[in-house]
Amino acid sequence: MQNRTPRIPEQPAPNPVGADAGLTVELASVVTGARRRALRDGDRQIDTAHLLHSLIESDPEVREAFDGGPRLAKVLGYLVQRSIGYGLRWQGSVEDSGAVPVVRDPAADVVRDPAAEGWSPSALTAMEDALHRAGLRGEPRARGLDLLAALAADGECRAVEVLGRAGVDARWLSGRAVERTAEVSR
């Protein structure tokens, strides 16, 4: 009998540079969950759909922003299906809505974002936007609702594709997240 050590896949990259200091404990937990999900799904990068899935699972304020169970259930259904069919076409590809320039490494035949290896350019932009939104309110840390608003505002990201397939208007959801953030921050 051969003694086999289970292969432990390489973890996706850590949180974007500087983001750790600007996240609430809850949102840092969401990022950790997204990282685990990317690893489990066999994806090389954390993308916006990983962030959306982790947000919905972890943050009650985010779930409330969906304004009812049917919308939320349908979005979760698409997210769960990601690893068993829907979303498989995303594996091995880089999510890029064009918000952050990326560099193609012809020798490795991959696209690299020099700022955040292991993060899709769209996910990195959403994290930065969430931090920016918190800063505009004068808060030092981003909340889950900030990230939800940022994700839903990027019309070209995978999270918005999931929302659209589930029948959730991303612009409405982004506005709803902003409204809920204002209510919670009072």
Z-matrix of the N, CA and C atoms (Angstrom, degrees):
N
C 1 1.449
C 2 1.520 1 108.52
N 3 1.301 2 114.69 1 130.65
C 4 1.447 3 120.48 2 -177.51
C 5 1.529 4 109.56 3 -87.46
N 6 1.312 5 116.07 4 133.04
C 7 1.459 6 121.18 5 178.06
C 8 1.524 7 108.31 6 -85.06
N 9 1.310 8 115.79 7 114.23
C 10 1.467 9 120.20 8 -178.11
C 11 1.517 10 110.21 9 -110.47
N 12 1.289 11 114.15 10 132.31
C 13 1.455 12 120.31 11 172.51
C 14 1.515 13 106.37 12 -91.96
N 15 1.330 14 117.40 13 127.51
C 16 1.460 15 117.84 14 -179.76
C 17 1.530 16 110.33 15 -60.75
N 18 1.307 17 114.84 16 137.84
C 19 1.452 18 120.26 17 178.37
C 20 1.522 19 108.42 18 -75.39
N 21 1.302 20 116.28 19 127.62
C 22 1.459 21 121.30 20 177.39
C 23 1.518 22 107.10 21 -103.04
N 24 1.341 23 116.83 22 114.49
C 25 1.465 24 119.25 23 -178.58
C 26 1.525 25 110.34 24 -62.75
N 27 1.312 26 114.22 25 153.59
C 28 1.448 27 120.24 26 178.48
C 29 1.527 28 109.81 27 -68.10
N 30 1.309 29 116.49 28 135.29
C 31 1.463 30 121.44 29 178.93
C 32 1.509 31 110.61 30 -70.95
N 33 1.338 32 117.98 31 143.00
C 34 1.457 33 119.02 32 170.38
C 35 1.532 34 109.09 33 -61.13
N 36 1.288 35 115.03 34 164.77
C 37 1.466 36 121.58 35 -175.22
C 38 1.519 37 112.31 36 -59.29
N 39 1.332 38 116.59 37 158.45
C 40 1.455 39 120.81 38 177.53
C 41 1.521 40 111.44 39 -67.13
N 42 1.320 41 114.82 40 178.95
C 43 1.455 42 120.13 41 -179.72
C 44 1.522 43 110.62 42 -57.35
N 45 1.345 44 116.57 43 153.37
C 46 1.455 45 119.66 44 -179.44
C 47 1.527 46 110.48 45 -55.18
N 48 1.301 47 115.48 46 150.43
C 49 1.460 48 121.68 47 -178.72
C 50 1.521 49 109.79 48 -53.41
N 51 1.305 50 116.48 49 126.21
C 52 1.453 51 122.02 50 176.80
C 53 1.515 52 115.13 51 83.56
N 54 1.324 53 118.00 52 -13.12
C 55 1.461 54 119.21 53 -175.05
C 56 1.520 55 112.17 54 -73.14
N 57 1.338 56 118.16 55 -31.89
C 58 1.461 57 120.23 56 -178.22
C 59 1.519 58 111.83 57 -54.19
N 60 1.315 59 116.00 58 -40.66
C 61 1.465 60 120.18 59 -176.77
C 62 1.522 61 111.93 60 -72.51
N 63 1.322 62 117.71 61 -18.02
C 64 1.450 63 120.09 62 -175.91
C 65 1.512 64 115.02 63 -107.97
N 66 1.339 65 118.06 64 16.94
C 67 1.458 66 120.91 65 -178.53
C 68 1.519 67 110.16 66 -114.60
N 69 1.317 68 116.15 67 143.16
C 70 1.461 69 118.99 68 170.62
C 71 1.522 70 107.57 69 -66.46
N 72 1.315 71 116.55 70 164.41
C 73 1.462 72 120.74 71 177.22
C 74 1.524 73 109.49 72 -58.62
N 75 1.327 74 116.38 73 -40.52
C 76 1.466 75 120.80 74 -179.49
C 77 1.528 76 111.19 75 -63.53
N 78 1.331 77 116.57 76 -43.16
C 79 1.457 78 118.94 77 -178.63
C 80 1.528 79 111.08 78 -72.11
N 81 1.322 80 117.74 79 -33.78
C 82 1.468 81 120.10 80 174.13
C 83 1.528 82 109.91 81 -61.62
N 84 1.324 83 116.47 82 -36.71
C 85 1.459 84 121.21 83 176.67
C 86 1.532 85 110.72 84 -65.56
N 87 1.312 86 117.13 85 -37.27
C 88 1.466 87 121.68 86 177.19
C 89 1.530 88 109.77 87 -62.19
N 90 1.324 89 116.54 88 -43.72
C 91 1.461 90 120.95 89 179.32
C 92 1.526 91 110.40 90 -62.77
N 93 1.324 92 116.25 91 -42.13
C 94 1.463 93 120.19 92 177.60
C 95 1.531 94 110.20 93 -61.54
N 96 1.323 95 116.96 94 -42.26
C 97 1.462 96 120.98 95 177.89
C 98 1.520 97 111.80 96 -63.76
N 99 1.324 98 117.24 97 -39.96
C 100 1.463 99 121.07 98 177.98
C 101 1.526 100 110.47 99 -64.92
N 102 1.318 101 116.49 100 -38.71
C 103 1.468 102 121.00 101 178.00
C 104 1.525 103 110.03 102 -62.85
N 105 1.335 104 116.46 103 -45.24
C 106 1.476 105 120.00 104 178.42
C 107 1.520 106 110.89 105 -63.04
N 108 1.311 107 116.63 106 -40.99
C 109 1.466 108 121.01 107 -179.50
C 110 1.530 109 110.45 108 -63.42
N 111 1.320 110 117.07 109 -43.07
C 112 1.467 111 120.80 110 178.42
C 113 1.525 112 110.28 111 -61.13
N 114 1.306 113 116.23 112 -43.78
C 115 1.455 114 120.98 113 179.30
C 116 1.525 115 110.87 114 -62.51
N 117 1.319 116 116.08 115 -47.34
C 118 1.468 117 120.85 116 -178.73
C 119 1.530 118 111.29 117 -64.39
N 120 1.338 119 116.85 118 -36.62
C 121 1.465 120 120.73 119 -179.69
C 122 1.525 121 112.69 120 -76.98
N 123 1.327 122 116.33 121 -7.18
C 124 1.461 123 119.76 122 -178.84
C 125 1.512 124 113.52 123 78.67
N 126 1.316 125 117.31 124 20.05
C 127 1.457 126 121.58 125 180.00
C 128 1.523 127 109.99 126 -89.89
N 129 1.324 128 115.45 127 144.12
C 130 1.458 129 120.01 128 -179.98
C 131 1.516 130 112.15 129 -78.99
N 132 1.314 131 116.74 130 -20.90
C 133 1.458 132 120.35 131 -176.11
C 134 1.513 133 111.69 132 -131.79
N 135 1.309 134 114.91 133 149.03
C 136 1.462 135 121.10 134 169.21
C 137 1.522 136 105.62 135 -75.66
N 138 1.329 137 116.32 136 126.70
C 139 1.461 138 119.02 137 178.82
C 140 1.522 139 110.20 138 -118.02
N 141 1.321 140 116.37 139 -178.92
C 142 1.458 141 120.34 140 -174.89
C 143 1.527 142 112.49 141 -68.93
N 144 1.332 143 117.69 142 -28.94
C 145 1.466 144 119.29 143 176.98
C 146 1.532 145 110.31 144 -68.96
N 147 1.347 146 118.00 145 -37.32
C 148 1.466 147 120.55 146 174.62
C 149 1.532 148 109.84 147 -60.75
N 150 1.330 149 116.20 148 -44.16
C 151 1.471 150 119.98 149 -179.94
C 152 1.528 151 110.82 150 -63.86
N 153 1.335 152 116.92 151 -44.56
C 154 1.470 153 120.33 152 179.60
C 155 1.521 154 110.83 153 -60.59
N 156 1.321 155 117.11 154 -45.34
C 157 1.466 156 121.05 155 -178.86
C 158 1.525 157 110.32 156 -60.90
N 159 1.309 158 116.74 157 -48.14
C 160 1.464 159 121.16 158 -179.64
C 161 1.531 160 111.50 159 -64.60
N 162 1.328 161 117.13 160 -38.37
C 163 1.470 162 121.08 161 177.26
C 164 1.531 163 111.37 162 -59.91
N 165 1.323 164 115.11 163 -48.41
C 166 1.465 165 119.73 164 -177.74
C 167 1.521 166 110.56 165 -63.13
N 168 1.321 167 116.95 166 -41.78
C 169 1.462 168 120.24 167 -179.27
C 170 1.525 169 112.44 168 -68.28
N 171 1.322 170 117.81 169 -33.37
C 172 1.460 171 121.48 170 -169.29
C 173 1.515 172 116.12 171 -99.95
N 174 1.304 173 118.45 172 -25.88
C 175 1.463 174 120.18 173 -167.01
C 176 1.534 175 112.58 174 -117.54
N 177 1.332 176 117.49 175 110.36
C 178 1.471 177 119.75 176 179.74
C 179 1.526 178 113.08 177 -62.98
N 180 1.336 179 118.24 178 -31.62
C 181 1.467 180 120.44 179 177.78
C 182 1.525 181 110.62 180 -63.89
N 183 1.325 182 116.57 181 -37.97
C 184 1.463 183 121.22 182 177.98
C 185 1.522 184 109.95 183 -66.89
N 186 1.311 185 117.07 184 -44.07
C 187 1.471 186 119.89 185 178.75
C 188 1.527 187 110.61 186 -60.66
N 189 1.332 188 117.44 187 -39.15
C 190 1.469 189 120.76 188 178.67
C 191 1.524 190 111.85 189 -64.96
N 192 1.321 191 117.61 190 -30.04
C 193 1.464 192 121.23 191 -179.16
C 194 1.523 193 111.90 192 -63.70
N 195 1.327 194 117.83 193 -23.72
C 196 1.454 195 121.09 194 179.63
C 197 1.529 196 112.12 195 -74.74
N 198 1.323 197 116.49 196 -11.08
C 199 1.461 198 121.94 197 173.36
C 200 1.533 199 113.28 198 57.56
N 201 1.304 200 115.39 199 48.94
C 202 1.451 201 118.65 200 175.22
C 203 1.512 202 113.76 201 132.10
N 204 1.323 203 114.32 202 151.87
C 205 1.450 204 121.70 203 -175.11
C 206 1.511 205 116.61 204 -67.74
N 207 1.349 206 119.94 205 -40.17
C 208 1.460 207 119.28 206 -175.25
C 209 1.535 208 113.60 207 -59.59
N 210 1.327 209 116.97 208 -43.91
C 211 1.474 210 120.06 209 178.41
C 212 1.519 211 110.14 210 -61.49
N 213 1.313 212 114.86 211 -48.97
C 214 1.458 213 121.22 212 -177.23
C 215 1.527 214 110.75 213 -61.79
N 216 1.321 215 116.80 214 -43.89
C 217 1.470 216 120.96 215 -179.50
C 218 1.527 217 110.96 216 -61.69
N 219 1.321 218 116.82 217 -40.35
C 220 1.453 219 120.06 218 -179.18
C 221 1.532 220 111.30 219 -67.53
N 222 1.337 221 117.26 220 -41.85
C 223 1.467 222 120.98 221 177.40
C 224 1.525 223 109.52 222 -62.22
N 225 1.316 224 116.70 223 -47.13
C 226 1.467 225 119.93 224 178.75
C 227 1.519 226 111.74 225 -59.81
N 228 1.326 227 116.42 226 -37.56
C 229 1.465 228 120.16 227 177.80
C 230 1.518 229 111.63 228 -58.87
N 231 1.335 230 117.08 229 -45.50
C 232 1.460 231 120.07 230 177.96
C 233 1.523 232 111.25 231 -65.37
N 234 1.320 233 116.95 232 -40.68
C 235 1.462 234 119.82 233 -178.88
C 236 1.532 235 111.59 234 -65.65
N 237 1.311 236 116.87 235 -39.63
C 238 1.462 237 120.63 236 178.94
C 239 1.526 238 110.14 237 -65.95
N 240 1.306 239 117.21 238 -36.90
C 241 1.466 240 121.40 239 -179.47
C 242 1.520 241 113.17 240 -70.28
N 243 1.315 242 117.02 241 -11.38
C 244 1.463 243 121.39 242 -175.77
C 245 1.524 244 112.55 243 -50.29
N 246 1.316 245 117.17 244 -46.59
C 247 1.465 246 119.69 245 -174.22
C 248 1.524 247 112.87 246 -83.91
N 249 1.331 248 118.05 247 -6.79
C 250 1.469 249 119.06 248 -178.78
C 251 1.524 250 112.63 249 -116.83
N 252 1.306 251 117.00 250 18.77
C 253 1.460 252 118.33 251 177.20
C 254 1.503 253 111.98 252 156.10
N 255 1.331 254 116.63 253 -71.61
C 256 1.454 255 119.98 254 179.39
C 257 1.528 256 107.27 255 -65.36
N 258 1.289 257 117.30 256 125.76
C 259 1.456 258 120.44 257 -179.79
C 260 1.515 259 114.35 258 97.35
N 261 1.338 260 118.07 259 -11.44
C 262 1.461 261 118.81 260 179.34
C 263 1.531 262 111.07 261 -61.73
N 264 1.316 263 116.50 262 -28.70
C 265 1.459 264 119.41 263 178.86
C 266 1.524 265 110.92 264 -66.94
N 267 1.328 266 116.97 265 -14.91
C 268 1.462 267 120.65 266 177.82
C 269 1.520 268 111.86 267 -79.84
N 270 1.336 269 117.56 268 -24.70
C 271 1.463 270 119.64 269 -176.42
C 272 1.518 271 110.09 270 -60.28
N 273 1.312 272 114.50 271 136.04
C 274 1.451 273 120.41 272 178.63
C 275 1.509 274 114.20 273 80.14
N 276 1.321 275 117.88 274 0.87
C 277 1.458 276 120.27 275 178.32
C 278 1.523 277 109.19 276 -116.79
N 279 1.309 278 114.86 277 158.03
C 280 1.459 279 121.05 278 -179.21
C 281 1.518 280 108.45 279 -97.08
N 282 1.320 281 116.20 280 128.67
C 283 1.459 282 120.67 281 174.59
C 284 1.515 283 107.33 282 -78.16
N 285 1.318 284 116.04 283 122.14
C 286 1.460 285 119.82 284 179.45
C 287 1.510 286 109.17 285 -148.18
N 288 1.319 287 115.65 286 109.15
C 289 1.459 288 120.20 287 178.44
C 290 1.524 289 111.02 288 -87.39
N 291 1.340 290 116.55 289 4.18
C 292 1.453 291 120.22 290 178.38
C 293 1.510 292 113.79 291 90.75
N 294 1.320 293 116.89 292 2.32
C 295 1.456 294 120.28 293 -176.91
C 296 1.528 295 112.71 294 -74.52
N 297 1.329 296 117.23 295 -29.98
C 298 1.464 297 121.84 296 -178.80
C 299 1.520 298 107.92 297 -126.29
N 300 1.345 299 117.57 298 131.64
C 301 1.462 300 117.82 299 178.65
C 302 1.524 301 111.09 300 -66.11
N 303 1.317 302 115.78 301 140.23
C 304 1.459 303 121.08 302 176.68
C 305 1.521 304 108.54 303 -120.48
N 306 1.310 305 115.90 304 160.29
C 307 1.449 306 121.84 305 -177.59
C 308 1.517 307 108.55 306 -117.20
N 309 1.327 308 117.19 307 129.83
C 310 1.459 309 120.46 308 177.12
C 311 1.521 310 107.74 309 -87.39
N 312 1.329 311 115.11 310 128.66
C 313 1.461 312 122.30 311 176.71
C 314 1.523 313 106.36 312 -98.74
N 315 1.353 314 117.87 313 96.99
C 316 1.464 315 119.60 314 -174.27
C 317 1.527 316 113.12 315 -63.49
N 318 1.314 317 117.59 316 -30.66
C 319 1.467 318 120.16 317 -179.82
C 320 1.521 319 111.38 318 -64.84
N 321 1.331 320 116.80 319 -38.91
C 322 1.465 321 120.90 320 -179.08
C 323 1.519 322 111.82 321 -95.52
N 324 1.343 323 117.14 322 -7.69
C 325 1.457 324 123.16 323 -176.80
C 326 1.520 325 112.03 324 53.74
N 327 1.323 326 116.43 325 43.73
C 328 1.452 327 122.23 326 175.49
C 329 1.515 328 108.86 327 -136.31
N 330 1.298 329 115.02 328 161.41
C 331 1.451 330 120.91 329 175.47
C 332 1.513 331 107.29 330 -97.97
N 333 1.317 332 116.35 331 133.07
C 334 1.459 333 120.70 332 -178.38
C 335 1.526 334 109.87 333 -122.07
N 336 1.298 335 115.21 334 135.58
C 337 1.457 336 121.10 335 170.53
C 338 1.515 337 105.73 336 -100.89
N 339 1.314 338 117.41 337 111.22
C 340 1.456 339 118.71 338 -174.99
C 341 1.521 340 113.41 339 -62.99
N 342 1.326 341 118.62 340 -21.57
C 343 1.466 342 121.06 341 -177.00
C 344 1.519 343 113.30 342 -80.59
N 345 1.344 344 117.94 343 -28.87
C 346 1.462 345 118.38 344 -172.60
C 347 1.517 346 111.88 345 -153.62
N 348 1.297 347 116.68 346 77.43
C 349 1.464 348 121.13 347 175.99
C 350 1.531 349 108.34 348 -59.14
N 351 1.311 350 117.09 349 132.75
C 352 1.460 351 120.84 350 179.66
C 353 1.519 352 113.66 351 95.40
N 354 1.310 353 117.07 352 -3.21
C 355 1.467 354 122.39 353 177.30
C 356 1.516 355 107.52 354 -122.73
N 357 1.330 356 117.39 355 137.40
C 358 1.461 357 118.49 356 173.58
C 359 1.529 358 107.37 357 -68.66
N 360 1.334 359 117.54 358 151.19
C 361 1.464 360 119.04 359 177.19
C 362 1.533 361 112.24 360 -56.16
N 363 1.328 362 117.04 361 -37.55
C 364 1.469 363 120.14 362 180.00
C 365 1.529 364 111.88 363 -67.27
N 366 1.333 365 117.26 364 -39.83
C 367 1.466 366 120.45 365 178.38
C 368 1.520 367 110.65 366 -66.54
N 369 1.323 368 116.71 367 -40.44
C 370 1.458 369 120.76 368 177.62
C 371 1.524 370 110.77 369 -62.22
N 372 1.322 371 116.11 370 -43.50
C 373 1.465 372 120.49 371 178.68
C 374 1.529 373 110.66 372 -62.62
N 375 1.328 374 117.26 373 -41.26
C 376 1.474 375 120.67 374 179.06
C 377 1.522 376 110.86 375 -62.77
N 378 1.328 377 117.00 376 -41.93
C 379 1.468 378 119.86 377 178.25
C 380 1.527 379 110.90 378 -62.86
N 381 1.333 380 116.28 379 -44.04
C 382 1.463 381 120.17 380 179.01
C 383 1.530 382 110.69 381 -64.07
N 384 1.334 383 116.31 382 -40.10
C 385 1.466 384 120.54 383 178.99
C 386 1.527 385 110.66 384 -64.99
N 387 1.321 386 117.61 385 -39.32
C 388 1.471 387 120.60 386 177.85
C 389 1.529 388 110.37 387 -61.35
N 390 1.322 389 116.51 388 -43.41
C 391 1.470 390 120.17 389 177.69
C 392 1.527 391 110.95 390 -63.87
N 393 1.324 392 116.32 391 -39.91
C 394 1.465 393 121.00 392 178.50
C 395 1.538 394 110.70 393 -63.46
N 396 1.312 395 117.00 394 -43.46
C 397 1.466 396 121.18 395 179.64
C 398 1.535 397 111.15 396 -60.47
N 399 1.323 398 115.96 397 -42.10
C 400 1.469 399 119.52 398 177.54
C 401 1.523 400 110.57 399 -63.50
N 402 1.328 401 116.25 400 -42.67
C 403 1.463 402 120.99 401 179.38
C 404 1.520 403 112.49 402 -61.11
N 405 1.332 404 116.68 403 -37.32
C 406 1.475 405 120.06 404 178.08
C 407 1.526 406 111.92 405 -63.11
N 408 1.331 407 116.90 406 -28.53
C 409 1.471 408 121.00 407 176.79
C 410 1.521 409 111.51 408 -85.59
N 411 1.329 410 116.10 409 -4.35
C 412 1.452 411 119.94 410 -177.78
C 413 1.521 412 113.14 411 82.60
N 414 1.332 413 116.95 412 14.78
C 415 1.456 414 121.04 413 178.77
C 416 1.524 415 109.56 414 -98.86
N 417 1.323 416 116.85 415 138.42
C 418 1.468 417 119.56 416 -177.30
C 419 1.532 418 113.97 417 -77.90
N 420 1.307 419 117.42 418 -14.55
C 421 1.468 420 120.11 419 -175.78
C 422 1.529 421 110.95 420 -128.61
N 423 1.333 422 114.55 421 141.53
C 424 1.463 423 121.20 422 177.91
C 425 1.519 424 109.82 423 -81.38
N 426 1.308 425 115.66 424 147.97
C 427 1.471 426 123.31 425 177.58
C 428 1.525 427 109.19 426 -107.36
N 429 1.319 428 115.19 427 170.89
C 430 1.453 429 120.79 428 176.54
C 431 1.517 430 112.41 429 -59.38
N 432 1.325 431 117.19 430 -38.47
C 433 1.460 432 120.58 431 179.03
C 434 1.530 433 111.64 432 -65.17
N 435 1.337 434 117.34 433 -32.34
C 436 1.469 435 120.07 434 175.49
C 437 1.523 436 109.80 435 -63.07
N 438 1.327 437 115.49 436 -44.20
C 439 1.461 438 119.28 437 179.94
C 440 1.525 439 111.07 438 -67.94
N 441 1.316 440 117.69 439 -39.50
C 442 1.467 441 120.53 440 177.79
C 443 1.530 442 110.19 441 -60.59
N 444 1.329 443 116.86 442 -45.83
C 445 1.470 444 120.33 443 178.92
C 446 1.523 445 110.72 444 -61.12
N 447 1.325 446 116.78 445 -41.10
C 448 1.467 447 120.85 446 179.77
C 449 1.523 448 111.11 447 -65.83
N 450 1.319 449 117.19 448 -44.05
C 451 1.467 450 120.81 449 179.12
C 452 1.522 451 110.84 450 -61.18
N 453 1.327 452 116.11 451 -47.68
C 454 1.463 453 120.93 452 -176.07
C 455 1.527 454 112.01 453 -69.76
N 456 1.336 455 117.61 454 -21.22
C 457 1.463 456 120.94 455 -179.61
C 458 1.521 457 113.11 456 -79.94
N 459 1.337 458 118.15 457 -16.11
C 460 1.464 459 122.00 458 -179.28
C 461 1.522 460 108.50 459 -92.29
N 462 1.313 461 116.29 460 94.75
C 463 1.459 462 121.91 461 -174.60
C 464 1.519 463 115.69 462 -62.70
N 465 1.324 464 118.28 463 -10.62
C 466 1.459 465 121.30 464 -177.08
C 467 1.526 466 113.95 465 -108.61
N 468 1.334 467 118.46 466 3.95
C 469 1.467 468 119.28 467 -174.98
C 470 1.535 469 111.22 468 -90.10
N 471 1.329 470 114.88 469 165.74
C 472 1.467 471 121.21 470 -178.56
C 473 1.521 472 112.11 471 -64.87
N 474 1.316 473 117.42 472 -34.93
C 475 1.466 474 119.77 473 178.51
C 476 1.524 475 110.46 474 -60.97
N 477 1.320 476 117.33 475 -40.89
C 478 1.468 477 120.71 476 178.88
C 479 1.518 478 110.39 477 -69.53
N 480 1.323 479 118.00 478 -33.75
C 481 1.466 480 120.50 479 175.01
C 482 1.531 481 110.15 480 -61.51
N 483 1.326 482 116.93 481 -44.31
C 484 1.465 483 121.23 482 177.96
C 485 1.523 484 109.59 483 -62.03
N 486 1.324 485 117.09 484 -46.94
C 487 1.470 486 120.86 485 179.88
C 488 1.528 487 110.31 486 -58.01
N 489 1.319 488 116.19 487 -45.75
C 490 1.464 489 120.28 488 -179.22
C 491 1.520 490 112.45 489 -61.95
N 492 1.328 491 116.87 490 -43.43
C 493 1.469 492 120.07 491 178.93
C 494 1.529 493 111.32 492 -64.40
N 495 1.322 494 115.89 493 -27.95
C 496 1.466 495 120.19 494 179.19
C 497 1.524 496 111.89 495 -87.50
N 498 1.322 497 117.21 496 0.49
C 499 1.464 498 120.48 497 177.97
C 500 1.517 499 114.50 498 81.67
N 501 1.337 500 117.48 499 19.83
C 502 1.463 501 121.10 500 178.83
C 503 1.519 502 107.84 501 -102.19
N 504 1.334 503 116.13 502 123.41
C 505 1.458 504 121.14 503 177.57
C 506 1.529 505 108.84 504 -72.52
N 507 1.317 506 116.63 505 116.86
C 508 1.469 507 121.48 506 -175.32
C 509 1.526 508 111.88 507 -63.84
N 510 1.332 509 117.40 508 -38.45
C 511 1.480 510 119.27 509 178.78
C 512 1.522 511 110.76 510 -63.69
N 513 1.323 512 115.98 511 -41.69
C 514 1.464 513 119.75 512 177.58
C 515 1.530 514 109.66 513 -61.58
N 516 1.332 515 117.01 514 -45.34
C 517 1.458 516 120.88 515 -177.99
C 518 1.524 517 111.56 516 -64.91
N 519 1.324 518 117.19 517 -40.58
C 520 1.470 519 120.18 518 177.95
C 521 1.533 520 110.02 519 -61.25
N 522 1.325 521 116.27 520 -45.78
C 523 1.468 522 120.22 521 177.82
C 524 1.520 523 111.96 522 -62.89
N 525 1.306 524 116.05 523 -40.81
C 526 1.470 525 121.09 524 178.48
C 527 1.529 526 110.57 525 -63.13
N 528 1.329 527 117.75 526 -40.46
C 529 1.469 528 121.26 527 178.34
C 530 1.525 529 110.56 528 -64.39
N 531 1.325 530 116.71 529 -40.22
C 532 1.468 531 120.39 530 177.51
C 533 1.530 532 110.36 531 -63.35
N 534 1.332 533 116.89 532 -44.81
C 535 1.474 534 120.95 533 177.77
C 536 1.530 535 111.22 534 -59.92
N 537 1.326 536 116.46 535 -46.98
C 538 1.474 537 120.77 536 -179.30
C 539 1.526 538 110.84 537 -63.68
N 540 1.325 539 117.39 538 -37.23
C 541 1.465 540 121.01 539 178.09
C 542 1.527 541 110.01 540 -61.80
N 543 1.329 542 115.98 541 -43.36
C 544 1.467 543 120.03 542 179.52
C 545 1.540 544 110.49 543 -62.96
N 546 1.328 545 116.59 544 -40.45
C 547 1.467 546 120.59 545 179.11
C 548 1.536 547 111.36 546 -65.49
N 549 1.318 548 116.67 547 -43.34
C 550 1.475 549 121.47 548 -177.00
C 551 1.524 550 110.67 549 -71.57
N 552 1.337 551 117.10 550 -31.51
C 553 1.461 552 120.67 551 -175.91
C 554 1.529 553 113.10 552 -78.70
N 555 1.325 554 117.80 553 -11.98
C 556 1.477 555 119.99 554 -178.98
C 557 1.482 556 111.97 555 -69.84
